[in-house]
Structure formats: C-alpha cells, structure tokens
Amino acid sequence: MSPRLLVPGAVRPVRDRVAQTARAREVAICCFTLLIVMTANSVLAIDSIPKNSGFSGFILAAPGSFGVENNLAVRASPPLLDDVGNPQIASIFESPSLRSVPSLLFAGELNYTFASTRTQVFLGNRIEDLLRLDVSFGFGLRQELSDGSILAGSILATPTEMKVWSDPYVEGMDRVKTYRDAPGARLRWGRILKTGLEATLTYRKYRHDQETSGSWLIDQGRLDSSQQSLLDRNGNIWNAQVSYRMKSGSHVFEPAIRYTDNDFDGSAMANKGPSIRLTYLYITPKLVLDANMLYHGYKGKEVHPIYGEVLDARRWGATLTAFYDLFKAKRLRAMLSVEYVREDANIDFFDSSVRSISVGVIWRYRRQ
C-alpha cells in the first residue's frame, strides 16, 4: 500500500479529488482487465476457419463470487449480481473497503462459416471482455487470407449495464449512480506469417449519462468551477497488443505486450502505459490448465490540479483456470477459475483490488 499523501488546506483536497477521478476511473475498469485476459487464452485465440460451412460457437456459464476494493465502480451486469460500490464514503483520501458479491459469468459466441470463401461471421461476447467486467457484445467477420493468417474485425456495443458514480467525490452522503457505455471496434490479425504472432488493436468511446465529477466539491467551496472540466471521464481509449504463441507438445507459452492510452476529455485524468502478460497452457485431451501473470504500470499525462503531482500506479495479478472434460463429452467441459488482481497508486483513494472464484461449464461446438 502506498504511503498516504497529507494534503493541507482546501485547494489540495480538491486536487486530491481530481486525481482520484482519473485513477478511480481506470481502477474500476483496468484493474478488472487482468481477470479476463488471463482466463480466456485457451478459449479465445483465433481459431482456424472450418473447412465445412455451417454454425459453430460456445456457451459458458459460471456462478461464483467477486471481492472488490474500488472507489469508483458500482456494478457491471453481468457478471456482478449486486453493487460493489459503497453509496457513502467518509473521506476521499481513504483507500476503498472490500465488498464481496455473487457473480454469474455468462458468455457465448455464435459463428457461421462460409467455407468456399474462408469467411466466418460471428456475434457474441468474449470471455476475455466479460472477466474484466466489460459487458460488450461484438459483431464482425473473420477472413482467412491467402498466406494462412486470419484477419478479424468487429463492432463493439454495450447492451447490458455498467454503472459508475456520477460524482465519485462526495463525502458523508449518498452518491448518485449513472450508466456508462463504451461502443467501439476491434481488429485482430492472427497467425501472422504462419507463426504464433498475433496483433490486436481496440478502440472504445467512453460515454456517461451524467458526468458530474467535482460538483459536490464545488458546492462545498473546495474546488474552483474552472477545474471541473479536468475531471471529465468521457473520452477515447486505445489498446494495442502483440503476442506470440509457442507450442511444445502439451505445453504452450505466450508472452504478450500491450500499450494502453486512456485519452479522457479531462486532461487530469488521461493516462497511458505498457503492460506485460505471461501465459502458460498445459493442454491434454481431458484437462487444460491456463495460468497467467500480468504487470502493468501507467502514469498520468499531466499534473493533477488536486494533488499537485502526476498520478503513478502499478497493477499486478495472477490467474489459474482449469477446464476438464465431463462424462467423456469433448464438447462439454467443467471450468474452475481463481484470480487476484491488485493496483497500488501514489494516492490511496485509487488503490484497488479484485479477487474472484468461479465454477461452471463451457459447451463448445466446432466444425471440422
């Protein structure tokens, strides 16, 4: 846990508030990012386009529990079945408290293959998105190119609920919930040059129904109204990732590097930085083990007027997921996933963690 900043006076608390917005925003979303990136690798790598035309896809259902420490997030439905955000907080200078809620991971994708043109249409949500509490659905195309690589493009939408606090910086009284959606697009290119190299570019547009960050502090005379625009959490998010999959018998290793640019409208909240993920897969006809470790660091783009310093944070985590064949049925597998993610910042308000356990089944139908 990073040491707490002691901020005297009325202006400094306000600055703390601004930094918190930037931080909390990313914490609410980014801290959850780890969860899915790790669990989904064995399921989500770009598959070969089937040789025969027709439908294929998968369905996953896994009840479980999430424990969340976060000062910004309220709920993502699914997978969370209750609020993880406290309506009231005593101080905007304190770390968040832990709240545990039941969860239901439910994901699926339906594909249709046109074998003659090596084209596949798909609709659904990916496990990698759902585990990081990104409730988006994608509709797009996969196309096998002449060199054997596969290019996939999709449009992303958020038809289900993601709730955050309209103004997270309120002390001693109930905060107001608001909805946030994140339409966007994703482009993936897999099996580049007939190797395990894969590149992914994702764009999202964050839009809040009500963005009132800082209003309470302005009413209290602790923030100048001219500074409120610095707290705006709407904006553009870019993610670029490159991974390489190496296989030796039953063992698969996949390192990945990602760069994230959160270009929020509020310049005090904008931040960017790289991350590294290491994946190990153990694959047998009956059992698949998927182990991941991730580290991510980022810094704000500008000094926050509330804290008078640039927000600095480090995120790390680990996940272990097991898939096991049920009743000798190759299409049906039991799933157990355990994960832990923690983010420490130079401002206590933006510290965050997620821990979860999920048990369920995944049914998958793949054409030959």
C-alpha positions in Angstrom: 0.0 0.0 0.0 1.5 3.3 -1.0 2.1 6.0 1.7 -0.8 8.4 2.1 -0.4 12.0 1.0 -1.0 14.6 3.7 -2.7 17.4 1.9 -3.4 20.6 3.9 -5.7 23.3 3.1 -8.8 23.5 0.9 -7.2 23.6 -2.5 -5.1 20.5 -2.0 -8.1 18.3 -1.1 -9.7 19.4 -4.3 -6.7 18.3 -6.3 -6.7 15.0 -4.5 -10.2 14.7 -5.8 -9.3 15.2 -9.4 -6.6 12.7 -9.2 -8.9 10.3 -7.7 -11.3 10.6 -10.6 -8.6 9.7 -13.1 -7.4 7.0 -11.0 -10.7 5.6 -9.9 -11.8 5.6 -13.5 -9.0 3.4 -14.6 -9.1 1.3 -11.5 -12.7 0.5 -12.0 -12.0 -0.8 -15.5 -8.4 -1.6 -15.7 -8.0 -3.5 -12.5 -10.6 -5.9 -13.8 -8.8 -6.2 -17.1 -6.4 -8.8 -15.7 -9.1 -11.2 -14.9 -10.3 -11.9 -18.4 -7.1 -11.6 -20.3 -5.8 -14.5 -18.4 -8.7 -16.9 -18.2 -9.6 -16.7 -21.8 -6.4 -17.5 -23.7 -7.0 -21.2 -24.3 -10.6 -20.4 -25.4 -10.1 -17.2 -27.3 -7.1 -17.5 -29.5 -8.1 -17.1 -33.2 -9.1 -20.5 -34.4 -8.8 -21.9 -37.9 -11.7 -21.3 -40.2 -13.6 -24.7 -40.5 -13.4 -26.5 -43.8 -17.1 -27.0 -43.9 -19.9 -24.4 -43.9 -22.3 -24.1 -41.0 -22.8 -22.9 -37.4 -20.4 -23.3 -34.5 -19.7 -21.5 -31.3 -19.6 -21.7 -27.5 -21.6 -21.0 -24.3 -20.1 -20.5 -20.9 -22.0 -20.2 -17.6 -20.1 -20.0 -14.3 -21.6 -18.8 -10.9 -19.1 -17.5 -8.4 -18.1 -14.7 -6.1 -16.2 -11.4 -6.6 -14.4 -9.5 -3.9 -13.8 -5.9 -5.0 -12.0 -2.9 -3.4 -12.8 0.1 -5.6 -13.9 3.7 -5.0 -15.4 4.2 -8.5 -17.2 1.1 -9.8 -20.8 0.4 -8.9 -21.9 -2.7 -10.9 -21.3 -4.5 -14.2 -24.3 -6.7 -15.0 -23.3 -9.4 -15.8 -21.2 -10.7 -14.2 -21.8 -8.9 -10.9 -25.2 -9.6 -9.3 -25.1 -6.8 -6.7 -23.3 -3.4 -6.2 -19.7 -3.4 -5.2 -19.6 0.4 -4.6 -20.3 1.9 -1.3 -23.0 4.7 -1.6 -21.3 6.7 1.1 -17.6 7.2 1.9 -16.2 9.0 4.9 -13.2 10.6 3.1 -11.9 11.0 -0.5 -8.4 10.5 0.9 -9.0 6.9 2.2 -8.5 3.6 0.4 -11.6 1.6 -0.6 -13.1 -1.1 1.5 -13.7 -4.7 0.4 -17.1 -5.8 -0.7 -18.0 -9.3 -1.8 -20.9 -10.0 -4.2 -22.2 -13.1 -6.1 -21.5 -13.2 -9.7 -22.6 -15.1 -12.9 -20.2 -15.3 -15.8 -22.2 -15.9 -18.9 -20.6 -15.6 -22.3 -21.2 -17.0 -25.7 -20.5 -16.7 -29.4 -22.4 -17.9 -32.5 -20.4 -18.3 -35.7 -21.4 -19.2 -39.3 -18.7 -20.3 -41.7 -18.7 -19.8 -45.5 -16.2 -22.4 -46.3 -15.8 -21.6 -50.0 -14.6 -18.0 -49.3 -12.8 -18.9 -46.0 -15.1 -16.3 -44.2 -16.8 -16.5 -40.8 -19.5 -14.2 -39.3 -19.6 -14.0 -35.5 -21.8 -12.5 -32.9 -21.4 -12.6 -29.1 -19.3 -11.6 -26.2 -15.8 -12.8 -25.4 -14.7 -14.3 -22.1 -11.7 -12.0 -22.1 -14.0 -9.0 -22.0 -16.5 -10.4 -19.5 -13.9 -11.2 -16.9 -12.7 -7.7 -16.9 -16.3 -6.5 -16.3 -16.5 -5.3 -19.9 -20.1 -6.1 -20.8 -19.7 -5.6 -24.5 -21.0 -7.6 -27.5 -19.2 -7.8 -30.8 -20.5 -8.4 -34.3 -17.9 -9.0 -37.1 -16.1 -11.0 -39.7 -13.1 -13.3 -39.7 -11.3 -13.9 -43.0 -8.6 -16.3 -43.8 -6.0 -14.7 -46.1 -4.0 -16.3 -48.9 -1.0 -16.7 -46.6 -2.9 -18.6 -44.0 -3.2 -15.8 -41.5 -6.6 -14.7 -40.2 -7.9 -11.2 -40.0 -10.9 -10.4 -37.8 -12.8 -7.1 -37.4 -15.7 -6.4 -35.2 -18.0 -3.6 -33.9 -18.4 -3.5 -30.1 -21.6 -2.4 -28.3 -22.7 -2.4 -24.6 -26.4 -3.5 -24.5 -26.1 -4.5 -20.8 -25.5 -2.4 -17.7 -22.3 -0.8 -16.5 -22.8 1.6 -13.6 -20.4 4.1 -12.0 -20.8 7.1 -9.7 -21.9 10.3 -11.4 -19.7 12.2 -9.0 -17.5 9.8 -7.0 -16.0 12.6 -4.9 -18.8 13.0 -2.3 -18.2 12.6 1.4 -20.8 11.6 4.1 -23.8 11.4 1.8 -25.2 9.0 -0.8 -23.6 9.2 -4.2 -25.7 9.0 -7.4 -25.4 6.2 -9.9 -25.1 6.7 -13.6 -24.7 4.5 -16.7 -21.7 4.3 -18.9 -21.5 2.7 -22.3 -18.4 2.0 -24.4 -19.0 1.5 -28.1 -16.0 0.8 -30.2 -14.2 -1.5 -32.7 -11.6 -4.2 -32.6 -9.2 -5.5 -35.2 -7.2 -8.7 -34.8 -4.6 -10.3 -37.1 -3.6 -13.8 -36.1 -1.1 -16.4 -37.3 0.9 -13.7 -39.0 3.5 -15.1 -41.4 2.3 -18.6 -40.5 3.6 -18.2 -36.9 2.1 -17.8 -33.5 2.3 -14.0 -33.8 -0.9 -12.1 -33.2 -1.7 -8.4 -33.1 -4.8 -6.7 -31.7 -6.0 -3.1 -31.8 -9.1 -2.0 -29.8 -10.8 1.4 -29.7 -13.5 2.3 -27.2 -15.5 5.5 -26.7 -16.5 6.0 -23.0 -19.8 7.9 -22.6 -21.5 8.7 -19.3 -25.2 9.5 -19.0 -24.3 12.0 -16.3 -20.7 13.2 -15.7 -20.7 15.5 -12.7 -17.3 14.7 -11.1 -16.3 17.5 -8.8 -19.8 19.1 -8.4 -20.0 18.4 -4.7 -16.6 19.8 -4.0 -17.6 23.0 -5.9 -20.7 23.3 -3.8 -18.5 22.9 -0.7 -16.2 25.7 -1.9 -13.3 23.2 -2.1 -12.9 23.2 -5.9 -13.0 26.1 -8.4 -15.6 25.5 -11.1 -13.0 26.2 -13.8 -11.2 23.0 -12.7 -14.2 20.7 -13.2 -13.5 20.0 -16.8 -10.2 18.4 -15.8 -12.2 15.6 -14.2 -14.3 14.6 -17.3 -14.2 10.8 -17.7 -15.6 10.7 -21.2 -13.1 10.1 -23.9 -11.2 7.7 -26.2 -9.4 4.5 -25.1 -6.8 2.8 -27.4 -5.3 -0.6 -26.7 -2.6 -2.2 -28.9 -1.3 -5.6 -28.1 1.2 -8.0 -29.7 1.5 -11.7 -28.5 3.4 -14.7 -29.7 2.3 -18.3 -29.0 4.9 -21.1 -28.8 4.0 -24.7 -28.5 6.0 -27.8 -27.5 3.9 -30.9 -27.1 1.3 -30.3 -24.4 2.9 -27.1 -23.3 2.1 -23.6 -24.7 3.9 -20.4 -23.8 2.5 -17.0 -24.8 4.1 -13.7 -23.8 2.2 -10.5 -24.7 2.9 -6.8 -24.6 0.1 -4.2 -24.5 0.1 -0.4 -24.6 -2.9 1.5 -23.3 -3.7 5.2 -23.9 -6.7 6.5 -21.9 -7.3 9.8 -23.7 -10.0 11.2 -21.5 -11.5 14.6 -22.1 -10.4 15.6 -18.7 -6.6 16.1 -19.1 -6.0 15.5 -15.4 -7.5 12.0 -15.8 -5.7 11.0 -19.0 -3.0 8.4 -18.6 -1.1 5.8 -20.5 1.4 3.0 -20.1 2.6 -0.5 -21.1 1.8 -4.0 -19.6 3.3 -7.4 -19.9 1.4 -10.7 -19.7 2.9 -14.2 -19.4 0.7 -17.1 -20.2 1.3 -20.9 -19.7 -1.1 -23.5 -21.1 -1.0 -27.2 -20.4 -3.2 -29.0 -22.9 -4.3 -32.6 -22.8 -7.4 -34.4 -24.2 -9.0 -34.3 -20.8 -7.5 -31.3 -19.0 -6.5 -27.8 -19.9 -4.7 -25.6 -17.4 -4.4 -21.8 -18.1 -2.0 -19.9 -15.8 -1.3 -16.1 -16.3 0.7 -13.4 -14.6 0.4 -9.7 -15.6 2.1 -6.5 -14.7 1.0 -3.0 -15.8 2.3 0.4 -15.0 0.9 3.8 -16.0 1.3 7.5 -15.4 -0.9 10.5 -15.9 -0.2 12.7 -18.8 -0.4 15.9 -16.8 -0.1 17.1 -13.2 -3.4 16.8 -11.4 -4.5 20.1 -10.0 -5.9 18.5 -6.9 -2.8 16.7 -5.8 -0.2 18.8 -7.5 1.6 15.7 -8.8 1.3 13.2 -11.6 -0.7 10.0 -10.8 1.5 6.9 -10.7 0.2 3.4 -10.4 1.3 -0.3 -10.7 -1.0 -3.2 -11.3 -0.2 -6.9 -10.9 -2.1 -10.1 -10.8 -2.3 -13.8 -11.3 -5.0 -16.2 -12.6 -5.3 -20.0 -12.7 -8.1 -21.6 -14.8 -8.8 -25.3 -15.3 -11.0 -26.9 -17.9 -11.9 -30.6 -17.6 -13.9 -32.9 -19.9 -17.2 -34.1 -18.4 -18.7 -37.5 -19.0 -16.2 -38.1 -21.8 -18.0 -35.4 -23.8 -15.5 -33.4 -25.7 -17.9 -30.6 -26.2 -18.7 -30.1 -22.5 -16.0 -29.1 -20.0 -16.2 -28.1 -16.4 -14.4 -24.8 -15.5 -12.8 -23.6 -12.3 -11.1 -20.1 -12.2 -9.4 -18.4 -9.4 -7.8 -14.9 -9.8 -6.4 -12.0 -7.9 -5.5 -8.5 -9.2 -4.2 -5.6 -7.2 -3.4 -2.0 -8.1 -1.4 0.3 -5.9 -1.1 4.0 -6.5 0.7 7.0 -5.0 -2.8 8.2 -3.9 -4.7 5.9 -1.5 -8.1 6.7 -2.9 -7.2 4.9 -6.2 -5.9 1.7 -4.7 -8.0 -1.2 -5.9 -8.2 -5.0 -6.0 -10.3 -7.8 -7.4 -10.4 -11.4 -6.3 -12.8 -14.0 -7.6 -13.6 -17.6 -7.9 -16.0 -19.1 -10.5 -17.1 -22.7 -11.1 -19.1 -23.6 -14.2 -19.3 -25.3 -17.6 -18.4 -24.4 -21.1 -20.1 -26.1 -24.1 -18.3 -25.7 -27.4 -19.2 -26.9 -30.9 -16.5 -26.8 -33.5 -16.9 -27.7 -37.2 -14.2 -29.6 -38.9 
